[in-house]
Amino acid sequence: MTRLNLVLLMGVLASALYLVRTQYESRRLFVEMERASAESHRLELENERLQVEKRAQATPLRVEKLAKQQLHMAPATPAITQYVTLTAAASAGSAPSAPSAVSAVPTAAHAVPQARAADAFAPAAVPSRPGAR
């Protein structure tokens, strides 16, 4: 009988130790889950803040202002636009005979202050698409 009591006592002690270990593990996992949840909430708030900042930085007025000030760009106007037409010799192999694309290359007759020649190929501002983020 004492052997049976000893075996049962060992079983109860093992079960109690297993229960304590399981409760400790459960608490540890709960704390880890709460930390991850708090981190997720913090990251969501930061993402929202960055999205608002991104929208504020990409306004057409700001982009145009930066293009003029930092890149020394000027909008393409009819005064500085040179139209290129397709000649008959060049169009012998192709079907269209209408004028080709418009080039925004300034001519020497028009004095437009440019920092670099490459700036003349880009417009001063890119229009934003509605609904684009």
C-alpha positions in Angstrom: 0.0 0.0 0.0 2.8 2.4 0.8 4.2 1.8 -2.7 0.9 2.7 -4.3 0.7 5.9 -2.1 4.3 6.8 -3.1 3.5 6.3 -6.8 0.4 8.3 -6.5 2.3 11.1 -4.6 4.9 11.2 -7.3 2.1 11.4 -10.0 0.4 14.2 -8.1 3.8 16.1 -7.7 4.6 15.6 -11.4 1.1 16.8 -12.4 1.4 19.8 -10.1 4.8 20.7 -11.6 3.5 20.3 -15.1 0.5 22.6 -14.2 2.8 25.3 -12.8 5.0 25.1 -15.9 1.9 25.3 -18.2 0.6 28.3 -16.3 4.0 30.0 -16.5 4.2 29.4 -20.3 0.6 30.6 -20.7 1.4 33.9 -18.9 4.6 34.3 -20.9 2.8 33.8 -24.2 0.0 36.2 -23.1 2.5 38.9 -22.3 4.3 38.3 -25.6 1.0 38.6 -27.5 0.1 41.8 -25.7 3.5 43.3 -26.7 3.0 42.2 -30.3 -0.5 43.8 -30.3 0.9 47.1 -28.9 3.7 47.0 -31.5 1.1 46.4 -34.2 -1.0 49.3 -33.0 2.1 51.6 -32.9 3.1 50.6 -36.4 -0.5 51.2 -37.7 -0.4 54.7 -36.3 3.0 55.4 -37.7 1.8 54.1 -41.1 -1.1 56.4 -41.0 1.1 59.3 -40.1 3.5 58.5 -42.9 0.6 58.2 -45.4 -0.6 61.7 -44.4 2.9 63.1 -44.7 3.3 61.4 -48.2 0.1 63.0 -49.4 1.2 66.4 -48.1 4.6 66.1 -49.8 3.1 65.0 -53.2 0.7 67.9 -53.7 1.0 69.3 -57.3 1.7 72.8 -56.0 4.6 71.6 -53.9 6.0 69.4 -56.7 5.9 72.4 -59.1 7.5 74.7 -56.6 10.4 72.2 -56.0 10.8 71.6 -59.8 11.2 75.4 -60.3 13.4 76.1 -57.3 15.6 73.0 -57.0 15.7 71.6 -60.5 15.4 75.0 -62.3 12.7 73.6 -64.6 10.2 75.7 -66.6 6.8 74.6 -67.9 6.7 73.9 -71.7 4.9 76.7 -73.5 4.1 77.1 -77.1 6.9 79.7 -77.3 9.6 77.2 -76.6 8.0 74.2 -78.2 9.4 72.9 -81.4 7.1 70.8 -83.6 8.7 68.0 -85.5 6.9 66.7 -88.6 7.5 63.4 -90.4 9.0 63.9 -93.9 8.0 62.0 -96.9 11.4 60.3 -97.2 11.3 59.1 -93.6 7.7 57.9 -93.9 8.2 55.8 -97.0 8.2 52.6 -94.9 5.6 53.7 -92.4 1.8 54.5 -92.9 1.1 57.6 -90.8 1.8 60.9 -92.5 0.4 63.2 -89.8 2.7 65.3 -87.6 4.6 63.3 -85.0 5.0 63.9 -81.3 5.6 67.3 -79.8 9.1 68.0 -78.5 9.7 70.5 -75.7 13.2 71.4 -76.9 13.8 75.2 -76.6 15.2 76.8 -79.7 18.1 79.3 -79.6 15.8 82.2 -80.6 14.0 81.9 -77.3 15.9 82.9 -74.2 14.7 80.7 -71.3 17.0 80.4 -68.3 17.8 76.8 -67.8 20.3 75.3 -65.5 21.0 72.2 -67.7 19.8 71.3 -71.2 18.2 68.1 -69.8 15.8 70.2 -67.8 14.1 71.3 -71.0 12.8 67.8 -71.6 10.6 67.6 -68.6 7.5 69.6 -67.6 7.6 71.6 -64.4 5.0 69.5 -62.6 3.4 66.1 -63.0 -0.3 66.2 -62.6 -1.6 63.9 -59.9 -4.2 61.2 -60.6 -7.3 61.3 -58.5 -7.4 58.5 -56.0 -3.6 57.8 -56.3 -1.7 57.3 -53.1 
